[in-house]
Amino acid sequence: MLPSRTLEYDLLLLALGSVSNDFGTPGVAEHCHFLDSPAQAEAFRHDMLNTFLRYSDPERRLHPRLTVGIVGAGATGVELSAELYDASRMLHSYGFTEMKSNSLEVHLIEAAPDVLPALPERIRKAVRTELERLGVQVHTGTRVVSVEEGAIVTADEQRIETDLNVWAAGIKAPEVLRDLGLTLDRNQRIKVEPTLQSVDDPNIFVFGDCASCPQPDGSMVPPRAQAAHQQAQRLYKNLVARLENGTLKPFRYRDRGSLISLAHFEAIGSLMRGASARSLFIEGRLAKFFYASLYRMHQRAIHGTAKTALILLSDGLNRFIRPRMKLH
Ligand SMILES: Cc1cc2nc3c(=O)[nH]c(=O)nc-3n(C[C@H](O)[C@H](O)[C@H](O)COP(=O)(O)OP(=O)(O)OC[C@H]3O[C@@H](n4cnc5c(N)ncnc54)[C@H](O)[C@@H]3O)c2cc1C
């Protein structure tokens, strides 16, 4: 962290990402975990292990089954549900013998009519089937109105008792953007022209999750890693054009598909085929392979080919040396 200082600029690039949006729902900030940063993910992991530990002592249990409430069935909520079942199986093999496959109860609560509302129907259906096969209780069309100590309350007056809650129901831009005097959308994201310049100041470029960028069909570019990546490429070209007094081109988002990983159980997704943008449904080993490759591609973009190859090698070795789960 640097000390406070003032820097003058000719051109400003903003890429501050996003944070979870609790939409002002009472009790969420106090009783839910968020997964916006590695520190928050670590805090959740710590709390989760303590809850599993408490559950392994029958006298300290709050409910007959260890119950986790996850609000939001987007990719984060869906993937986390499957990961929790995977973790409970692993803990059993680590000596938490009270932890059996039916000891965990995950409630995945979503206001939209289906899980993964932004994805194609075929993926939604396959993912939902797999989640239910694992034992996840999927509540769709269910809006959470408040969260209390030990319970999630829904608009249809259900009170779902829980040991642990995670909020993954949407995003908004960081608070700092409110003080910049730029036009924002209702999720506090900075409104930009298709060229990625703020609608208020052509010297301010904004991209990634914190930009509210329109597409030709009137919809907004979704807050996803592939959108941020594509915008970075367009932004680089527009900056060069700007410095050379050339013409800035509009950003066009191309959906390359989506992949959902359900821990070691399954992976499901679709890939877009060429210019026709017809989607190819994939699942099983092929989807797992593409999911892992995508992760390595991101690593390569950051670290370069040589370092990524070394990371790949060390990850391969660690699979034999290190335990799959850190218990402390
Ligand atoms: C748990 C989780 C899982 C996800 N999974 C997927 C996925 O599978 N596929 C997918 O496409 N997308 C996924 N996303 C979304 C994806 O991470 C984002 O769309 C993407 O990271 C956006 O990139 P960005 O550069 O806009 O923001 P970020 O990657 O969030 O980067 C913004 C950076 O700005 C820093 N920052 C913020 N405020 C300040 C400040 N005031 N001063 C200085 N620095 C600041 C932040 O610390 C952060 O490092 C996931 C998100 C989460 C939270």
The ligand as an SDF file (V2000), in Angstrom:
LIG
                    3D

 53 58  0  0  0  0  0  0  0  0999 V2000
  -15.9470  -15.7100   -6.6070 C   0  0  0  0  0  0  0  0  0  0  0  0
  -15.9450  -15.1790   -8.0300 C   0  0  0  0  0  0  0  0  0  0  0  0
  -15.8940  -16.0720   -9.0910 C   0  0  0  0  0  0  0  0  0  0  0  0
  -15.9110  -15.6080  -10.4100 C   0  0  0  0  0  0  0  0  0  0  0  0
  -15.8710  -16.5180  -11.4270 N   0  0  0  0  0  0  0  0  0  0  0  0
  -15.8870  -16.0860  -12.6970 C   0  0  0  0  0  0  0  0  0  0  0  0
  -15.8280  -17.0010  -13.7700 C   0  0  0  0  0  0  0  0  0  0  0  0
  -15.7560  -18.2200  -13.5640 O   0  0  0  0  0  0  0  0  0  0  0  0
  -15.8590  -16.5140  -15.0380 N   0  0  0  0  0  0  0  0  0  0  0  0
  -15.9340  -15.1700  -15.2980 C   0  0  0  0  0  0  0  0  0  0  0  0
  -15.9560  -14.7780  -16.4770 O   0  0  0  0  0  0  0  0  0  0  0  0
  -15.9850  -14.2840  -14.3070 N   0  0  0  0  0  0  0  0  0  0  0  0
  -15.9650  -14.6930  -13.0120 C   0  0  0  0  0  0  0  0  0  0  0  0
  -16.0170  -13.7880  -11.9970 N   0  0  0  0  0  0  0  0  0  0  0  0
  -16.0950  -12.3710  -12.3390 C   0  0  0  0  0  0  0  0  0  0  0  0
  -14.7000  -11.8590  -12.6950 C   0  0  0  0  0  0  0  0  0  0  0  0
  -13.8330  -12.0940  -11.6010 O   0  0  0  0  0  0  0  0  0  0  0  0
  -14.7770  -10.3770  -12.9810 C   0  0  0  0  0  0  0  0  0  0  0  0
  -15.7200  -10.1400  -14.0070 O   0  0  0  0  0  0  0  0  0  0  0  0
  -13.4230   -9.8320  -13.4410 C   0  0  0  0  0  0  0  0  0  0  0  0
  -12.4310  -10.0700  -12.4560 O   0  0  0  0  0  0  0  0  0  0  0  0
  -13.5360   -8.3320  -13.6990 C   0  0  0  0  0  0  0  0  0  0  0  0
  -12.2630   -7.8130  -13.9430 O   0  0  0  0  0  0  0  0  0  0  0  0
  -11.9200   -6.3300  -13.4780 P   0  0  0  0  0  0  0  0  0  0  0  0
  -10.5370   -6.0660  -13.9550 O   0  0  0  0  0  0  0  0  0  0  0  0
  -13.0080   -5.4100  -13.8750 O   0  0  0  0  0  0  0  0  0  0  0  0
  -11.9690   -6.3550  -11.8800 O   0  0  0  0  0  0  0  0  0  0  0  0
  -11.0820   -7.1590  -10.8280 P   0  0  0  0  0  0  0  0  0  0  0  0
  -10.5030   -8.3770  -11.4160 O   0  0  0  0  0  0  0  0  0  0  0  0
  -11.9480   -7.2820   -9.6170 O   0  0  0  0  0  0  0  0  0  0  0  0
   -9.8830   -6.1550  -10.5270 O   0  0  0  0  0  0  0  0  0  0  0  0
  -10.1050   -4.9000   -9.8920 C   0  0  0  0  0  0  0  0  0  0  0  0
   -8.9080   -4.5990   -9.0040 C   0  0  0  0  0  0  0  0  0  0  0  0
   -8.9980   -3.2460   -8.5480 O   0  0  0  0  0  0  0  0  0  0  0  0
   -8.6040   -3.2020   -7.1820 C   0  0  0  0  0  0  0  0  0  0  0  0
   -9.2120   -2.0250   -6.5530 N   0  0  0  0  0  0  0  0  0  0  0  0
  -10.5140   -1.8460   -6.2100 C   0  0  0  0  0  0  0  0  0  0  0  0
  -10.6870   -0.6320   -5.6450 N   0  0  0  0  0  0  0  0  0  0  0  0
   -9.4700   -0.0230   -5.6420 C   0  0  0  0  0  0  0  0  0  0  0  0
   -8.9910    1.2550   -5.2050 C   0  0  0  0  0  0  0  0  0  0  0  0
   -9.8090    2.1520   -4.6410 N   0  0  0  0  0  0  0  0  0  0  0  0
   -7.6900    1.5310   -5.3840 N   0  0  0  0  0  0  0  0  0  0  0  0
   -6.8410    0.6380   -5.9580 C   0  0  0  0  0  0  0  0  0  0  0  0
   -7.2350   -0.5920   -6.3770 N   0  0  0  0  0  0  0  0  0  0  0  0
   -8.5280   -0.9120   -6.2270 C   0  0  0  0  0  0  0  0  0  0  0  0
   -9.1550   -4.5020   -6.6160 C   0  0  0  0  0  0  0  0  0  0  0  0
   -8.4790   -4.8490   -5.4190 O   0  0  0  0  0  0  0  0  0  0  0  0
   -8.8830   -5.4830   -7.7580 C   0  0  0  0  0  0  0  0  0  0  0  0
   -7.6090   -6.0770   -7.6430 O   0  0  0  0  0  0  0  0  0  0  0  0
  -15.9840  -14.2180  -10.6700 C   0  0  0  0  0  0  0  0  0  0  0  0
  -16.0220  -13.3180   -9.6030 C   0  0  0  0  0  0  0  0  0  0  0  0
  -16.0060  -13.7890   -8.2930 C   0  0  0  0  0  0  0  0  0  0  0  0
  -16.0620  -12.8000   -7.1430 C   0  0  0  0  0  0  0  0  0  0  0  0
  1  2  1  0
  2  3  1  0
  2 52  2  0
  3  4  2  0
  4  5  1  0
  4 50  1  0
  5  6  2  0
  6  7  1  0
  6 13  1  0
  7  8  2  0
  7  9  1  0
  9 10  1  0
 10 11  2  0
 10 12  1  0
 12 13  2  0
 13 14  1  0
 14 15  1  0
 14 50  1  0
 15 16  1  0
 16 17  1  0
 16 18  1  0
 18 19  1  0
 18 20  1  0
 20 21  1  0
 20 22  1  0
 22 23  1  0
 23 24  1  0
 24 25  2  0
 24 26  1  0
 24 27  1  0
 27 28  1  0
 28 29  2  0
 28 30  1  0
 28 31  1  0
 31 32  1  0
 32 33  1  0
 33 34  1  0
 33 48  1  0
 34 35  1  0
 35 36  1  0
 35 46  1  0
 36 37  1  0
 36 45  1  0
 37 38  2  0
 38 39  1  0
 39 40  1  0
 39 45  2  0
 40 41  1  0
 40 42  2  0
 42 43  1  0
 43 44  2  0
 44 45  1  0
 46 47  1  0
 46 48  1  0
 48 49  1  0
 50 51  2  0
 51 52  1  0
 52 53  1  0
M  END
$$$$
